[in-house]
């Protein structure tokens, strides 16, 4: 099983959206996604909950969690999303960086744009690895 780990600072926005979209779009027999943050927040940002609910993804039960080296070492791919120097380097685990803005406190239209950018990158990642649903 391939595991993609999406990581950002608070695990309350970008990485939560990316993991949820990945798990919705990828073939579950091929790959799954997890998310974590270097400094997890107390909850998923309300604006993120709202824009994900608009497309039928309920993140209301999602809980931010800390990104540990142990968790990162289980990944086939680590996708960082703005955590910079705080993101771990795990020997043997390839890293992609998606420099996307933090949706926290942004107007809802801006959060929708961030969601769309994440979704486009997730589609591209799944297609490039052959993990599309059949």
MIZATI-281572 format. One record per atom (N, C-alpha, C, O): x, y, z; atom name; residue in one letter. Coordinates in nm, 3 decimals, always signed. Layout:
BEGIN
east; north; up; atom; rest
X; Y; Z; CA; A;
...
***
This chain:
BEGIN
east; north; up; atom; rest
+0.085; -0.118; +0.000; N; X;
+0.000; +0.000; +0.000; CA; X;
+0.089; +0.124; +0.000; C; X;
+0.182; +0.135; +0.080; O; X;
+0.059; +0.215; -0.089; N; X;
+0.129; +0.343; -0.094; CA; X;
+0.061; +0.441; +0.001; C; X;
-0.061; +0.450; +0.005; O; X;
+0.140; +0.513; +0.077; N; X;
+0.088; +0.612; +0.170; CA; X;
+0.149; +0.748; +0.139; C; X;
+0.271; +0.764; +0.139; O; X;
+0.060; +0.845; +0.112; N; X;
+0.105; +0.982; +0.091; CA; X;
+0.074; +1.058; +0.219; C; X;
-0.039; +1.058; +0.267; O; X;
+0.175; +1.123; +0.272; N; X;
+0.158; +1.202; +0.393; CA; X;
+0.164; +1.349; +0.355; C; X;
+0.266; +1.397; +0.306; O; X;
+0.054; +1.420; +0.377; N; X;
+0.047; +1.564; +0.352; CA; X;
+0.076; +1.636; +0.482; C; X;
+0.012; +1.609; +0.584; O; X;
+0.173; +1.727; +0.480; N; X;
+0.215; +1.795; +0.602; CA; X;
+0.217; +1.946; +0.583; C; X;
+0.268; +1.997; +0.484; O; X;
+0.160; +2.016; +0.680; N; X;
+0.171; +2.162; +0.685; CA; X;
+0.197; +2.199; +0.831; C; X;
+0.222; +2.111; +0.913; O; X;
+0.192; +2.324; +0.864; N; X;
+0.227; +2.366; +0.999; CA; X;
+0.123; +2.321; +1.102; C; X;
+0.156; +2.249; +1.197; O; X;
-0.002; +2.363; +1.085; N; X;
-0.103; +2.339; +1.188; CA; X;
-0.193; +2.218; +1.162; C; X;
-0.274; +2.183; +1.248; O; X;
-0.180; +2.156; +1.046; N; X;
-0.266; +2.042; +1.009; CA; X;
-0.413; +2.078; +1.030; C; X;
-0.492; +1.996; +1.076; O; X;
-0.446; +2.201; +0.995; N; X;
-0.582; +2.249; +1.015; CA; X;
-0.641; +2.309; +0.888; C; X;
-0.752; +2.363; +0.889; O; X;
-0.567; +2.298; +0.777; N; X;
-0.614; +2.358; +0.653; CA; X;
-0.568; +2.281; +0.532; C; X;
-0.632; +2.185; +0.491; O; X;
-0.455; +2.324; +0.473; N; X;
-0.407; +2.266; +0.348; CA; X;
-0.391; +2.115; +0.352; C; X;
-0.443; +2.045; +0.265; O; X;
-0.321; +2.065; +0.451; N; X;
-0.295; +1.920; +0.454; CA; X;
-0.422; +1.840; +0.479; C; X;
-0.436; +1.729; +0.427; O; X;
-0.514; +1.895; +0.556; N; X;
-0.643; +1.827; +0.578; CA; X;
-0.722; +1.819; +0.447; C; X;
-0.778; +1.715; +0.414; O; X;
-0.725; +1.931; +0.372; N; X;
-0.795; +1.931; +0.245; CA; X;
-0.731; +1.832; +0.148; C; X;
-0.800; +1.755; +0.083; O; X;
-0.598; +1.835; +0.140; N; X;
-0.527; +1.748; +0.046; CA; X;
-0.551; +1.601; +0.075; C; X;
-0.580; +1.523; -0.016; O; X;
-0.541; +1.561; +0.201; N; X;
-0.561; +1.420; +0.237; CA; X;
-0.704; +1.376; +0.208; C; X;
-0.726; +1.267; +0.155; O; X;
-0.801; +1.460; +0.241; N; X;
-0.942; +1.425; +0.217; CA; X;
-0.969; +1.413; +0.067; C; X;
-1.036; +1.319; +0.023; O; X;
-0.918; +1.506; -0.011; N; X;
-0.937; +1.500; -0.156; CA; X;
-0.865; +1.379; -0.215; C; X;
-0.920; +1.311; -0.302; O; X;
-0.745; +1.353; -0.170; N; X;
-0.671; +1.237; -0.219; CA; X;
-0.749; +1.109; -0.192; C; X;
-0.767; +1.026; -0.282; O; X;
-0.796; +1.092; -0.069; N; X;
-0.868; +0.969; -0.033; CA; X;
-1.001; +0.957; -0.107; C; X;
-1.051; +0.846; -0.127; O; X;
-1.057; +1.067; -0.147; N; X;
-1.181; +1.066; -0.226; CA; X;
-1.154; +1.026; -0.371; C; X;
-1.237; +0.961; -0.434; O; X;
-1.038; +1.065; -0.424; N; X;
-1.010; +1.050; -0.567; CA; X;
-0.923; +0.929; -0.603; C; X;
-0.935; +0.876; -0.714; O; X;
-0.838; +0.886; -0.514; N; X;
-0.745; +0.777; -0.545; CA; X;
-0.811; +0.641; -0.526; C; X;
-0.906; +0.626; -0.449; O; X;
-0.759; +0.542; -0.597; N; X;
-0.803; +0.405; -0.581; CA; X;
-0.756; +0.357; -0.444; C; X;
-0.635; +0.352; -0.419; O; X;
-0.849; +0.321; -0.354; N; X;
-0.808; +0.281; -0.218; CA; X;
-0.726; +0.152; -0.215; C; X;
-0.660; +0.124; -0.115; O; X;
-0.729; +0.075; -0.322; N; X;
-0.646; -0.045; -0.328; CA; X;
-0.501; -0.010; -0.363; C; X;
-0.410; -0.092; -0.344; O; X;
-0.479; +0.110; -0.414; N; X;
-0.346; +0.152; -0.457; CA; X;
-0.276; +0.245; -0.359; C; X;
-0.156; +0.233; -0.335; O; X;
-0.352; +0.339; -0.302; N; X;
-0.289; +0.441; -0.218; CA; X;
-0.390; +0.503; -0.122; C; X;
-0.511; +0.502; -0.145; O; X;
-0.335; +0.556; -0.015; N; X;
-0.416; +0.629; +0.083; CA; X;
-0.336; +0.750; +0.128; C; X;
-0.215; +0.758; +0.105; O; X;
-0.404; +0.843; +0.193; N; X;
-0.337; +0.964; +0.241; CA; X;
-0.362; +0.983; +0.389; C; X;
-0.467; +0.947; +0.442; O; X;
-0.262; +1.041; +0.453; N; X;
-0.269; +1.085; +0.592; CA; X;
-0.226; +1.231; +0.594; C; X;
-0.167; +1.280; +0.497; O; X;
-0.256; +1.299; +0.702; N; X;
-0.208; +1.436; +0.715; CA; X;
-0.161; +1.460; +0.858; C; X;
-0.203; +1.393; +0.952; O; X;
-0.071; +1.558; +0.870; N; X;
-0.017; +1.592; +1.002; CA; X;
+0.046; +1.731; +0.993; C; X;
+0.062; +1.786; +0.884; O; X;
+0.080; +1.785; +1.109; N; X;
+0.139; +1.918; +1.114; CA; X;
+0.255; +1.925; +1.211; C; X;
+0.263; +1.848; +1.306; O; X;
+0.344; +2.019; +1.186; N; X;
+0.459; +2.036; +1.273; CA; X;
+0.422; +2.100; +1.406; C; X;
+0.488; +2.077; +1.507; O; X;
+0.317; +2.182; +1.405; N; X;
+0.265; +2.246; +1.527; CA; X;
+0.112; +2.240; +1.519; C; X;
+0.049; +2.342; +1.492; O; X;
+0.052; +2.123; +1.542; N; X;
-0.090; +2.106; +1.519; CA; X;
-0.176; +2.207; +1.595; C; X;
-0.151; +2.238; +1.711; O; X;
-0.277; +2.256; +1.525; N; X;
-0.373; +2.347; +1.586; CA; X;
-0.476; +2.269; +1.666; C; X;
-0.473; +2.146; +1.669; O; X;
-0.566; +2.340; +1.731; N; X;
-0.667; +2.274; +1.813; CA; X;
-0.779; +2.209; +1.731; C; X;
-0.846; +2.116; +1.778; O; X;
-0.800; +2.259; +1.607; N; X;
-0.909; +2.205; +1.524; CA; X;
-0.888; +2.251; +1.380; C; X;
-0.806; +2.339; +1.352; O; X;
-0.963; +2.191; +1.290; N; X;
-0.959; +2.232; +1.150; CA; X;
-1.022; +2.371; +1.141; C; X;
-1.124; +2.397; +1.204; O; X;
-0.962; +2.458; +1.061; N; X;
-1.012; +2.595; +1.047; CA; X;
-1.158; +2.595; +0.997; C; X;
-1.192; +2.517; +0.908; O; X;
-1.243; +2.680; +1.054; N; X;
-1.384; +2.682; +1.015; CA; X;
-1.405; +2.712; +0.866; C; X;
-1.496; +2.656; +0.804; O; X;
-1.322; +2.798; +0.808; N; X;
-1.338; +2.828; +0.665; CA; X;
-1.304; +2.707; +0.579; C; X;
-1.358; +2.691; +0.469; O; X;
-1.215; +2.621; +0.626; N; X;
-1.181; +2.498; +0.555; CA; X;
-1.298; +2.400; +0.566; C; X;
-1.335; +2.336; +0.468; O; X;
-1.353; +2.387; +0.685; N; X;
-1.472; +2.302; +0.702; CA; X;
-1.582; +2.343; +0.605; C; X;
-1.646; +2.258; +0.542; O; X;
-1.604; +2.473; +0.592; N; X;
-1.711; +2.525; +0.507; CA; X;
-1.688; +2.494; +0.360; C; X;
-1.779; +2.446; +0.293; O; X;
-1.568; +2.521; +0.309; N; X;
-1.545; +2.499; +0.165; CA; X;
-1.539; +2.351; +0.130; C; X;
-1.573; +2.312; +0.018; O; X;
-1.497; +2.268; +0.223; N; X;
-1.497; +2.124; +0.195; CA; X;
-1.639; +2.069; +0.199; C; X;
-1.674; +1.980; +0.120; O; X;
-1.720; +2.120; +0.290; N; X;
-1.860; +2.077; +0.297; CA; X;
-1.933; +2.110; +0.167; C; X;
-2.022; +2.036; +0.125; O; X;
-1.896; +2.222; +0.104; N; X;
-1.958; +2.262; -0.023; CA; X;
-1.942; +2.154; -0.131; C; X;
-2.027; +2.143; -0.220; O; X;
-1.836; +2.077; -0.124; N; X;
-1.813; +1.973; -0.225; CA; X;
-1.840; +1.832; -0.169; C; X;
-1.797; +1.732; -0.226; O; X;
-1.910; +1.827; -0.057; N; X;
-1.951; +1.700; -0.001; CA; X;
-1.848; +1.627; +0.083; C; X;
-1.858; +1.506; +0.102; O; X;
-1.749; +1.699; +0.133; N; X;
-1.646; +1.638; +0.219; CA; X;
-1.663; +1.694; +0.359; C; X;
-1.649; +1.815; +0.381; O; X;
-1.693; +1.607; +0.454; N; X;
-1.716; +1.648; +0.593; CA; X;
-1.588; +1.626; +0.675; C; X;
-1.548; +1.512; +0.700; O; X;
-1.526; +1.735; +0.715; N; X;
-1.406; +1.727; +0.798; CA; X;
-1.434; +1.761; +0.945; C; X;
-1.341; +1.785; +1.022; O; X;
-1.561; +1.763; +0.982; N; X;
-1.595; +1.806; +1.118; CA; X;
-1.537; +1.715; +1.226; C; X;
-1.517; +1.760; +1.339; O; X;
-1.509; +1.590; +1.194; N; X;
-1.450; +1.499; +1.293; CA; X;
-1.297; +1.490; +1.282; C; X;
-1.234; +1.421; +1.361; O; X;
-1.239; +1.559; +1.185; N; X;
-1.094; +1.553; +1.165; CA; X;
-1.022; +1.626; +1.280; C; X;
-1.063; +1.734; +1.322; O; X;
-0.917; +1.564; +1.329; N; X;
-0.839; +1.621; +1.438; CA; X;
-0.694; +1.642; +1.392; C; X;
-0.630; +1.547; +1.346; O; X;
-0.642; +1.763; +1.404; N; X;
-0.501; +1.784; +1.372; CA; X;
-0.412; +1.696; +1.459; C; X;
-0.439; +1.674; +1.577; O; X;
-0.304; +1.646; +1.398; N; X;
-0.210; +1.562; +1.473; CA; X;
-0.067; +1.602; +1.440; C; X;
-0.039; +1.664; +1.337; O; X;
+0.022; +1.566; +1.529; N; X;
+0.161; +1.606; +1.514; CA; X;
+0.232; +1.518; +1.411; C; X;
+0.210; +1.397; +1.403; O; X;
+0.315; +1.583; +1.333; N; X;
+0.399; +1.514; +1.235; CA; X;
+0.525; +1.467; +1.305; C; X;
+0.609; +1.547; +1.344; O; X;
+0.537; +1.337; +1.321; N; X;
+0.655; +1.279; +1.383; CA; X;
+0.742; +1.212; +1.276; C; X;
+0.694; +1.181; +1.167; O; X;
+0.866; +1.191; +1.309; N; X;
+0.954; +1.118; +1.217; CA; X;
+0.901; +0.976; +1.195; C; X;
+0.910; +0.922; +1.084; O; X;
+0.845; +0.917; +1.300; N; X;
+0.790; +0.782; +1.288; CA; X;
+0.675; +0.779; +1.188; C; X;
+0.668; +0.690; +1.103; O; X;
+0.585; +0.875; +1.198; N; X;
+0.473; +0.881; +1.104; CA; X;
+0.525; +0.905; +0.963; C; X;
+0.481; +0.841; +0.869; O; X;
+0.619; +0.997; +0.949; N; X;
+0.676; +1.028; +0.818; CA; X;
+0.746; +0.907; +0.757; C; X;
+0.744; +0.889; +0.636; O; X;
+0.806; +0.825; +0.840; N; X;
+0.880; +0.710; +0.789; CA; X;
+0.788; +0.603; +0.731; C; X;
+0.835; +0.514; +0.661; O; X;
+0.657; +0.609; +0.759; N; X;
+0.561; +0.513; +0.702; CA; X;
+0.517; +0.554; +0.562; C; X;
+0.448; +0.479; +0.494; O; X;
+0.556; +0.673; +0.520; N; X;
+0.507; +0.728; +0.394; CA; X;
+0.588; +0.682; +0.274; C; X;
+0.709; +0.661; +0.283; O; X;
+0.518; +0.666; +0.164; N; X;
+0.580; +0.642; +0.034; CA; X;
+0.625; +0.775; -0.024; C; X;
+0.725; +0.783; -0.096; O; X;
+0.549; +0.881; +0.008; N; X;
+0.576; +1.016; -0.039; CA; X;
+0.533; +1.114; +0.069; C; X;
+0.425; +1.101; +0.126; O; X;
+0.618; +1.212; +0.095; N; X;
+0.585; +1.320; +0.188; CA; X;
+0.563; +1.447; +0.106; C; X;
+0.654; +1.492; +0.036; O; X;
+0.444; +1.503; +0.115; N; X;
+0.412; +1.628; +0.046; CA; X;
+0.403; +1.737; +0.151; C; X;
+0.312; +1.737; +0.234; O; X;
+0.499; +1.830; +0.147; N; X;
+0.498; +1.941; +0.242; CA; X;
+0.424; +2.059; +0.181; C; X;
+0.422; +2.078; +0.060; O; X;
+0.364; +2.137; +0.268; N; X;
+0.277; +2.245; +0.223; CA; X;
+0.301; +2.370; +0.306; C; X;
+0.211; +2.420; +0.373; O; X;
+0.423; +2.420; +0.301; N; X;
+0.451; +2.546; +0.367; CA; X;
+0.511; +2.536; +0.506; C; X;
+0.514; +2.636; +0.577; O; X;
+0.558; +2.419; +0.546; N; X;
+0.618; +2.410; +0.680; CA; X;
+0.768; +2.437; +0.679; C; X;
+0.830; +2.442; +0.785; O; X;
+0.825; +2.454; +0.562; N; X;
+0.964; +2.497; +0.549; CA; X;
+1.062; +2.415; +0.630; C; X;
+1.063; +2.292; +0.623; O; X;
+1.145; +2.483; +0.708; N; X;
+1.249; +2.418; +0.787; CA; X;
+1.194; +2.324; +0.893; C; X;
+1.265; +2.235; +0.940; O; X;
+1.068; +2.343; +0.932; N; X;
+1.009; +2.260; +1.037; CA; X;
+0.968; +2.122; +0.986; C; X;
+0.943; +2.032; +1.066; O; X;
+0.962; +2.104; +0.855; N; X;
+0.926; +1.973; +0.800; CA; X;
+1.043; +1.877; +0.813; C; X;
+1.157; +1.915; +0.791; O; X;
+1.014; +1.754; +0.849; N; X;
+1.122; +1.658; +0.866; CA; X;
+1.177; +1.611; +0.732; C; X;
+1.108; +1.614; +0.630; O; X;
+1.300; +1.568; +0.734; N; X;
+1.360; +1.499; +0.621; CA; X;
+1.373; +1.354; +0.666; C; X;
+1.436; +1.325; +0.768; O; X;
+1.314; +1.264; +0.590; N; X;
+1.317; +1.124; +0.627; CA; X;
+1.397; +1.048; +0.521; C; X;
+1.355; +1.040; +0.406; O; X;
+1.511; +0.993; +0.560; N; X;
+1.592; +0.920; +0.462; CA; X;
+1.509; +0.815; +0.390; C; X;
+1.439; +0.734; +0.452; O; X;
+1.518; +0.817; +0.258; N; X;
+1.448; +0.717; +0.177; CA; X;
+1.306; +0.754; +0.139; C; X;
+1.244; +0.684; +0.059; O; X;
+1.253; +0.862; +0.194; N; X;
+1.117; +0.903; +0.162; CA; X;
+1.124; +1.028; +0.074; C; X;
+1.170; +1.133; +0.118; O; X;
+1.078; +1.016; -0.052; N; X;
+1.081; +1.133; -0.139; CA; X;
+0.988; +1.243; -0.087; C; X;
+0.885; +1.217; -0.026; O; X;
+1.029; +1.367; -0.114; N; X;
+0.951; +1.483; -0.069; CA; X;
+0.916; +1.569; -0.189; C; X;
+1.001; +1.597; -0.274; O; X;
+0.791; +1.612; -0.193; N; X;
+0.746; +1.714; -0.287; CA; X;
+0.701; +1.832; -0.203; C; X;
+0.639; +1.814; -0.098; O; X;
+0.731; +1.952; -0.249; N; X;
+0.682; +2.070; -0.178; CA; X;
+0.579; +2.141; -0.263; C; X;
+0.604; +2.174; -0.379; O; X;
+0.463; +2.165; -0.206; N; X;
+0.357; +2.240; -0.272; CA; X;
+0.344; +2.373; -0.197; C; X;
+0.278; +2.378; -0.093; O; X;
+0.406; +2.479; -0.246; N; X;
+0.402; +2.608; -0.176; CA; X;
+0.267; +2.677; -0.195; C; X;
+0.249; +2.757; -0.287; O; X;
+0.175; +2.644; -0.108; N; X;
+0.039; +2.697; -0.115; CA; X;
+0.013; +2.787; +0.006; C; X;
+0.066; +2.761; +0.114; O; X;
-0.066; +2.891; -0.011; N; X;
-0.095; +2.980; +0.101; CA; X;
-0.182; +2.914; +0.208; C; X;
-0.261; +2.824; +0.179; O; X;
-0.165; +2.960; +0.330; N; X;
-0.244; +2.912; +0.442; CA; X;
-0.385; +2.969; +0.432; C; X;
-0.400; +3.091; +0.418; O; X;
-0.488; +2.885; +0.438; N; X;
-0.625; +2.936; +0.428; CA; X;
-0.678; +3.002; +0.556; C; X;
-0.785; +3.063; +0.554; O; X;
-0.605; +2.988; +0.666; N; X;
-0.654; +3.040; +0.794; CA; X;
-0.686; +3.190; +0.785; C; X;
-0.601; +3.271; +0.747; O; X;
-0.810; +3.224; +0.819; N; X;
-0.852; +3.363; +0.825; CA; X;
-0.875; +3.429; +0.690; C; X;
-0.905; +3.548; +0.684; O; X;
-0.862; +3.353; +0.582; N; X;
-0.881; +3.408; +0.448; CA; X;
-1.031; +3.419; +0.415; C; X;
-1.112; +3.344; +0.470; O; X;
-1.068; +3.511; +0.326; N; X;
-1.207; +3.518; +0.281; CA; X;
-1.245; +3.386; +0.212; C; X;
-1.160; +3.319; +0.153; O; X;
-1.370; +3.352; +0.220; N; X;
-1.417; +3.223; +0.169; CA; X;
-1.382; +3.202; +0.021; C; X;
-1.350; +3.090; -0.018; O; X;
-1.389; +3.306; -0.060; N; X;
-1.353; +3.291; -0.201; CA; X;
-1.207; +3.255; -0.218; C; X;
-1.172; +3.177; -0.307; O; X;
-1.121; +3.309; -0.134; N; X;
-0.978; +3.276; -0.139; CA; X;
-0.955; +3.132; -0.095; C; X;
-0.871; +3.062; -0.151; O; X;
-1.030; +3.086; +0.005; N; X;
-1.017; +2.948; +0.052; CA; X;
-1.064; +2.852; -0.057; C; X;
-1.008; +2.744; -0.074; O; X;
-1.167; +2.891; -0.131; N; X;
-1.210; +2.809; -0.245; CA; X;
-1.100; +2.799; -0.350; C; X;
-1.079; +2.692; -0.408; O; X;
-1.030; +2.908; -0.375; N; X;
-0.919; +2.907; -0.471; CA; X;
-0.807; +2.813; -0.424; C; X;
-0.749; +2.740; -0.504; O; X;
-0.778; +2.817; -0.296; N; X;
-0.675; +2.729; -0.239; CA; X;
-0.720; +2.584; -0.253; C; X;
-0.641; +2.496; -0.289; O; X;
-0.847; +2.558; -0.222; N; X;
-0.902; +2.422; -0.238; CA; X;
-0.887; +2.375; -0.382; C; X;
-0.845; +2.262; -0.406; O; X;
-0.921; +2.461; -0.478; N; X;
-0.911; +2.425; -0.620; CA; X;
-0.765; +2.396; -0.659; C; X;
-0.739; +2.302; -0.735; O; X;
-0.673; +2.475; -0.608; N; X;
-0.531; +2.452; -0.639; CA; X;
-0.484; +2.319; -0.581; C; X;
-0.410; +2.245; -0.646; O; X;
-0.528; +2.287; -0.460; N; X;
-0.492; +2.160; -0.398; CA; X;
-0.553; +2.045; -0.477; C; X;
-0.487; +1.945; -0.504; O; X;
-0.679; +2.059; -0.515; N; X;
-0.746; +1.952; -0.589; CA; X;
-0.676; +1.926; -0.722; C; X;
-0.659; +1.811; -0.761; O; X;
-0.635; +2.031; -0.792; N; X;
-0.564; +2.014; -0.919; CA; X;
-0.433; +1.939; -0.898; C; X;
-0.398; +1.850; -0.976; O; X;
-0.360; +1.975; -0.793; N; X;
-0.232; +1.907; -0.764; CA; X;
-0.255; +1.761; -0.724; C; X;
-0.177; +1.673; -0.761; O; X;
-0.362; +1.736; -0.648; N; X;
-0.394; +1.599; -0.608; CA; X;
-0.427; +1.515; -0.732; C; X;
-0.378; +1.403; -0.745; O; X;
-0.510; +1.569; -0.821; N; X;
-0.542; +1.498; -0.946; CA; X;
-0.414; +1.463; -1.022; C; X;
-0.397; +1.351; -1.069; O; X;
-0.325; +1.562; -1.034; N; X;
-0.200; +1.542; -1.108; CA; X;
-0.114; +1.434; -1.042; C; X;
-0.058; +1.349; -1.111; O; X;
-0.104; +1.437; -0.909; N; X;
-0.025; +1.338; -0.837; CA; X;
-0.081; +1.198; -0.858; C; X;
-0.007; +1.105; -0.889; O; X;
-0.212; +1.183; -0.843; N; X;
-0.276; +1.052; -0.858; CA; X;
-0.255; +0.999; -1.001; C; X;
-0.220; +0.883; -1.020; O; X;
-0.276; +1.085; -1.100; N; X;
-0.260; +1.043; -1.239; CA; X;
-0.116; +1.005; -1.270; C; X;
-0.091; +0.907; -1.340; O; X;
-0.021; +1.082; -1.218; N; X;
+0.120; +1.056; -1.248; CA; X;
+0.170; +0.925; -1.186; C; X;
+0.264; +0.865; -1.237; O; X;
+0.106; +0.882; -1.079; N; X;
+0.147; +0.758; -1.011; CA; X;
+0.062; +0.638; -1.051; C; X;
+0.091; +0.525; -1.011; O; X;
-0.044; +0.661; -1.131; N; X;
-0.131; +0.552; -1.172; CA; X;
-0.222; +0.502; -1.062; C; X;
-0.257; +0.384; -1.056; O; X;
-0.260; +0.595; -0.972; N; X;
-0.344; +0.557; -0.858; CA; X;
-0.490; +0.596; -0.876; C; X;
-0.565; +0.601; -0.778; O; X;
-0.533; +0.623; -0.998; N; X;
-0.671; +0.664; -1.024; CA; X;
-0.767; +0.550; -0.998; C; X;
-0.734; +0.432; -1.015; O; X;
-0.887; +0.587; -0.957; N; X;
-0.993; +0.486; -0.940; CA; X;
-1.023; +0.423; -1.074; C; X;
-1.021; +0.490; -1.178; O; X;
-1.050; +0.297; -1.072; N; X;
-1.080; +0.226; -1.196; CA; X;
-1.227; +0.224; -1.223; C; X;
-1.271; +0.168; -1.323; O; X;
***
